[in-house]
Amino acid sequence: MLNITPQVNEALLTSGIQEGLCLVNAMHITASVFINDDESGLHADFEKWLEHLAPEKPHSQYRHNGAEDNADAHLKRSIMGREVVVAVTKGQLDFGPWEQIFYGEFDGQRSKRVLIKILGE
């Protein structure tokens, strides 16, 4: 789980938008973008919880697995979400206390990308 808030802030600064919305989207079906606290214990809890809900092995437990053994990654992405939308106020991401944007990778077999789209004035 990577904190991508600095990269999103840089994109917002470059955009010049002062009031609007910022969409951050994971562009792959086995990755997630979500908002939470940047605390290592919490990240370990997420990993443990997700592995409990959708264990990677045995691969044979999933009907999706065949050419690829990544059904668990698809399920984990469904739980953690595809994207976030954050309000932009006075040129800043309008977060609550402790909120940060994270990219979660649950498979790692391919190169991935994140889409950042900022709308406003």
N, C-alpha and C positions, 0 to 999 in steps of 0.2 A: 504494500500500500504506500503510494507516494503522495506527498503533499505537493500539489500542483498550484497552490494559491499564488506563489510568486510569479509563475508564468501567466496565470490568468490576470493578475494585477498589471503585468507588463503589457499584455494585449489591450487591456482597458486604457491604460495610459496612452498607448500608441493610437488608439481609436479617437481620442479626444472627446468621447461621449461624457456628458455631465449628468444626465438624467435618463434612465431607461432600464433595460434588462440585459443581463448577460447569461447566455445559454452555454453550458459546458457539457459536451456529449462524448461518451465513449463510442468510437466508431468501429467496434468489433463486438461480436455476440458473446464473447467470453471475458469481457472486461466491463468495469463499472466506474461510474463517477458518482460520488456521494459527498455529503457534508457531515462532518462530525468534529470531534475534538482531536487535536494532535497530541495524543498521549500513548506512549508505547504499550502500556498495560492494556489499554482499550483495544489497540490494534491486535495484540495477541489474543484477547478475548474474542474479537471478531473472527480471527482465523480458526480458533478452536471451535467456536459456535457453528461457523459455516461448514467445517469439516464434519462436525457431528450431524448436521442436517443433510449434507450431501457428500458423504465420504468418497474420496477418489477411487478407492479399491474395496472390494474386487471389481474390476472393470465389467465383469460379466453380469453385475446386478442391473445394468442399464441397457435398455433396448436400443438406445441411440448409438452406443459404442459398436464400432465395426472397423472401418478404415481409420478412424481416430478414436482415442480413448479419452474423450474430454466431456462426457455428459455432465459430470459433476460441475465443471466450469460453467456450463450453460445454466445450470440450476442456481449456482452461487450468484451469477450475474443477475438472474431474475429477482433474487432476494435483495441484493444491494442496489439495484436500479441502474438505469441507462444514462440519465442525465440529471443536471441540476439547473435551476434558473435562480439567479440572484439579482435583486434590485440594485440599481446603480443610483446613488444619491450623492450629489455634489462631487461627481467624478470618482467616487469610492465604491467598492463593493459593500453593500449594506448588510453586514453580518450581525448576528446576535453574539453574545459573549462566547468566546472560545471556538466559534465556528471557523472551519477551514475547508477547502475543497481537496478531495482525495481522488486519486486514480487507483483502482484495484484491478490487479491482473490475476486471473484464476487459471490460465492455461499456459501461456508463454510460448506457444509453438510458432507464432508468426509475428512479424512486425505489426505494431498497432499505432493508431493515431488518435488524437483527441481533437474535436472540433470546438472552437470557441467562436460564438457569434454574438456580437454586441449591437443592440438596436437602441436608438434613442436620439437625443439631441444634445 
